[in-house]
Amino acid sequence: MLPLPTILNGCFTGVESTPPVTSGDVQQALSRAERTAPKPLVASHDSVASWTPRDKQFIVTDNQARLLFNRPTTFDIDTVALEGRTMTYIGYTTGDALMGNNAVTLRFTDGMHEYNYPTGKTLDALGPTYRVPLLIDLDMVKAVDTMLRGKRLWVMTPIWYDTTNGQMARGRQYIPVTITAVKPGNKVLPLRVLFTVEDNGAKAMLWMSDGTMIMPGRDLRSLFSESDPRQSHREINDAIWTLITRGELAEGMTKGECRLSRGAPARVVTVPDRGGLHERWLYEGGSYLNFVDGRLVEFRL
């Protein structure tokens, strides 16, 4: 198996809680991406200068993409439902009659209308990590699909999503799956990774970052492993390991076993007394785990 590319590790997960996006939000996100300069999931040299008109296509992820484009004079853009439309790149222009600079304006068409997006950047600045906001590059999706389709990996999160409606579902972690496809995602996480569970044939998917934006817990390395995590924890007995794969707990588990099962706590409170060292792990939503001398004695999920 070829090694997966190295990308930033980073849990925001799905589409059901994404707020409305404003043009200011888009520009702030782009500025953050430029400052941090993470490595993209697909190592390519697909800068804007290399895009071929009529061959490059994108999917619009949100109707508020209309805020990005110059206001057209030939039609009312506010009446056009852009979400889900395929945009074909048809070229670019440079220069601004008012500012007198070399900023690039990207031109797209949906087959009926032309849309012009002023990037505010020179052509040299639109390199391989550049992403048009609220648009998903279908070449990028195809490249990740080619890289992952058919691979046997171990899924590292129990938070799965239904392949038909995108709703969150409870799955298992640290178990082998086969990647069946990678498809366009949403405005926050541009990739949907579909997979089949090895032991029961169940189908599910995960939303994933392409690596150009920092998204804790949603990059490739956080979601999947090329090796079996069980091999690194042979000291854990089979019964406890089964609980861990389900994200469940049992009294007597160690702190390490609980961390594997439920993840790191948001806060830890330690109180020593005559009965031993008492430690409480606090999680978002009011869940907690109580330990005495490193063993789980009480919990609420």
Secondary structure as GFF3:
##gff-version 3
##sequence-region A 1 301
A	DSSP	alpha_helix	23	36	.	.	.	ID=ss1
A	DSSP	three_ten_helix	48	50	.	.	.	ID=ss2
A	DSSP	beta_strand	57	60	.	.	.	ID=ss3
A	DSSP	three_ten_helix	63	67	.	.	.	ID=ss4
A	DSSP	three_ten_helix	77	79	.	.	.	ID=ss5
A	DSSP	beta_strand	86	94	.	.	.	ID=ss6
A	DSSP	beta_strand	104	109	.	.	.	ID=ss7
A	DSSP	beta_strand	114	118	.	.	.	ID=ss8
A	DSSP	three_ten_helix	123	125	.	.	.	ID=ss9
A	DSSP	beta_strand	135	137	.	.	.	ID=ss10
A	DSSP	alpha_helix	138	148	.	.	.	ID=ss11
A	DSSP	beta_strand	152	155	.	.	.	ID=ss12
A	DSSP	beta_strand	159	161	.	.	.	ID=ss13
A	DSSP	beta_strand	168	170	.	.	.	ID=ss14
A	DSSP	beta_strand	175	184	.	.	.	ID=ss15
A	DSSP	beta_strand	191	197	.	.	.	ID=ss16
A	DSSP	beta_strand	203	208	.	.	.	ID=ss17
A	DSSP	alpha_helix	220	223	.	.	.	ID=ss18
A	DSSP	beta_strand	224	225	.	.	.	ID=ss19
A	DSSP	three_ten_helix	229	232	.	.	.	ID=ss20
A	DSSP	alpha_helix	238	245	.	.	.	ID=ss21
A	DSSP	alpha_helix	255	262	.	.	.	ID=ss22
A	DSSP	beta_strand	267	273	.	.	.	ID=ss23
A	DSSP	beta_strand	276	282	.	.	.	ID=ss24
A	DSSP	beta_strand	288	292	.	.	.	ID=ss25
A	DSSP	beta_strand	295	300	.	.	.	ID=ss26
###
